[in-house]
Amino acid sequence: MHQFASGFQRNYYGKGDVTVYRLNGGIFGANVTMLLFGDAFWPTYTTGDNTGLVATDSMKNFIQRETANFCGSDLDSYCRFLAEKFLVTYPQTGGIQITATEIPYDGDDVFTPAGPDRATARIEMTAAGIVEARSGIRGFKLLRLGGSAFYGFVRDQYTTLPETHNRPLHMWLDLEWLYTRPEAAFQSGRVTSCVRGLVASVFRGFESGSIQQVIYQIGSKLLDELPELAEVTLEANNRTWDLAAESVYTDPRPPYGILGLTLRR
């Protein structure tokens, strides 16, 4: 279910999984979801009257065609660009929420898919202005060959996990953040770039007693180093490999640990 920072909305609709690749000045790739809400669309639900309705196919065409007119390269500005122009083009829209996930490529003349981590951005707007600006990065896959411990946890009749004082740690991580003010989101991707660097730096340099401690250290570092952030939410998956033979590991079994944290100023 989708939620809106502006509060309860009795109806919304839109278009998801809209992909765009703008090729001038390199590759700008994104997967976009656009959602609309407002009283003008309520008759479609109650009586089937589509008089004020913008077809979702038109929304898809709007996203794809207007991407050619976007001159920037960061997702936050891209989402704001689309939202502002849509509200002007279709003033019957009470509010709009646009979410974009980057489809990254590396290269100059020859390009290859990048990642696995991908930046995200979400902008919610009404005619009065920006309601919410939220950014994030999803899909980090982080590996340390040592410097991670896990011991001292509850042991009882259900416990089979051995304690360890030094293990390889394979962790997946998603995170997103809110800004102290919406305008702070629009810095040509600087904040997202800083977050990427800080996540790698903390994970590489910090010897931990648990994954919970790792994500707390990452979240604390982000708030310390980036005054633009008001709140950061992190969710990690424990994907630590299973030992198959001496110095040989294999992917873990399907059950995995989930660990979440939200820090605010």
Buried (B, 14 or more C-beta within 10 A) or exposed (E): EEEBBBEEBEBBBBBBEBEBEBEEEEBBBBBBBBBBBBEBBBBBEEEEEEEBBBEBEEBBEBBBEBBEEBEBBBBBBBBBBBBBBBBEEBEBBBBBBBBBBBBBBEEEEEBEEBBEBBBBBBBBBBEEEBBBBBBBBBBBEBEBEEBBBBEEEEEEEEEEEEEEEEBBBBBBBBBBBBBEEBEBBBBEBEBBEBBBEBBBEBBEEBEBEBBBBBBBBBBBBBBEEBEBBBBBBBBBBBBBBEEEEEEEEEEBEEEEEEBEBEBEE
